[in-house]
Amino acid sequence: MTDAMKKRLFGVVAVVVALSALGFIGMSDIGRNVTYYWSPTELAAASNAKDATVRLGGMVVAGTYTWDQDAHLVTFDITDNKTTVKVRNEGNPPQMFREGIGVVVEGRLGADGVFHSDKVMVSHGSEYQPPGEGESPADVYKNLPQTLQGS
């Protein structure tokens, strides 16, 4: 066997192995392990929403946040300005959680129409910004969750 034939044979074998690996991944149950990211509107429109674990992203609606510290239960609504979804999260909220911010929650839509979550991820900027014009530091302070206020 000449060197040219060995190189050609090696190339063919490499392509066959690569295609076999790709085919195995494509035919396996990799789809079971995928977590989709949906907006509230997409969640409401999805016919298979009750069967899927998804990440739901949106803004926390002002006036909907309640936290039962004894039961470790947080409830709030998320909106994308078209559709609003009620969220029930088991566990304590992240320290930076508050109304009016962007969040991503991971869980499942229950038969009751409430999104049951076990993970809340808070979106926040990486830069400090002082209170806006006409806004006092006390105004900013009163919007912080009680856990950050030291009570």
Sequence and secondary structure as in RCSB ss.txt:
>XXXX:A:sequence
MTDAMKKRLFGVVAVVVALSALGFIGMSDIGRNVTYYWSPTELAAASNAKDATVRLGGMVVAGTYTWDQDAHLVT
FDITDNKTTVKVRNEGNPPQMFREGIGVVVEGRLGADGVFHSDKVMVSHGSEYQPPGEGESPADVYKNLPQTLQG
S
>XXXX:A:secstr
  HHHHHHHHHHHHHHHHHHHHHHHHHSSGGGG  EEE HHHHHH TTGGG  EEEEEEE TT  EEETTTTEEE
EEEE SS EEEEEEES   TT  TTSEEEEEEEE TTS EEEEEEEE   SS     TT  HHHHHHTS HHHHT
 
